[in-house]
Amino acid sequence: MPFTSTNIEGLLLFEPRVFEDPRGYFFEAYNQAAFSEAGIAHSFIQDNQSYSSYGVIRGLHYQLKPHGQCKLVRVLDGCILDVAVDVRTESPTYGKVFSAELSAANKKQLLIPHGFAHGFSVLSPTATVLYKCDAFYHKESEAGIIYNDEDLAIDWQIPPGKQIISEKDRQLPLFKDSVNNF
């Protein structure tokens, strides 16, 4: 299973081998043995799925230690811009942003390790997103960064008048003011 390193240590793009024929396609979206062979030893214990319409921006979210989550994100239908921000204070890429287009068509997945804030914007009319987590949701450990932090300068690829953001996400702090124990 092909994994591609990004410009941020630990953040990997995964492109499964896809078998296509006149009937359609088949691929292994996740194979624990193949991930282990690549040195990825996360045990995923929770799957989360969301459905959103064009312009929705979700994030940037993470959970504090000891409840941090590694996520394997993929798109079942539609297209998103998936975004990860390194919040590991000792990392040489602390505060750096990585984004990738994930879609049902390209079948790419993003492996986001502990110590990253995560979010996405919906670029297609609708999108269904599925992500595996290696830790359970823990409300008391929720943390986040506001989506439009000027220091991060994330281009969500959604015009300002078309952005749909929850009230909860609009209340998140700036990166420099965010709670962090990574």
C-alpha positions, 0 to 999 in steps of 0.5 A, a space after each residue: 500500500 503506497 504511503 507518501 510523506 508530506 512536508 510535515 513529519 508523521 503526516 502521510 498521504 495514502 493512495 490505495 491500489 485500485 482494481 478497476 474493470 467494467 463492473 466498477 472498482 475494488 480497493 482495500 481502504 484499510 489493511 492493518 498488516 500493510 499499515 504495520 509493515 509501513 511502520 504505522 502501528 495505530 489501532 483504530 477503534 472508532 469510525 466517524 462519518 459526516 455529511 455536509 454541503 458545499 461551503 461547509 468548513 469543519 474545524 480545526 479540531 483536536 483532543 488534548 493528551 492523553 485523549 489525542 486522536 490519530 485519524 485516517 480520513 477519506 471521502 466516500 462521496 464528493 470532494 474536500 480540502 483536508 487540512 492538518 496543522 502541526 500543534 506539537 510544540 517541539 516539532 520543527 514544523 510547529 504551526 505549519 499547515 498541510 492541505 490535500 484534496 481528498 475525493 471519492 474519485 482520487 481515493 486518497 486518504 490522509 493519516 493525521 497523527 497525534 498532535 495535529 489540529 484537523 479540519 476540512 472544507 467541502 468543495 463539491 455539492 455535498 461530501 460524505 467523509 469517513 475517518 477512523 480514530 485510534 482513541 474515543 471521543 472525549 468531550 472534556 479534551 476538546 480543543 481547537 483553533 479558529 478556521 480563519 486564523 491570519 497567522 495560519 492563512 489557510 485557503 479553504 477554497 471557499 469564497 467568504 460569502 459561501 462559507 458555512 461554519 458552526 457557531 461552536 467553530 466560530 468561537 475557537 481561539 487563535 492558534 497563538 491562544 489555543 490550549 495545547 499539551 503536545 
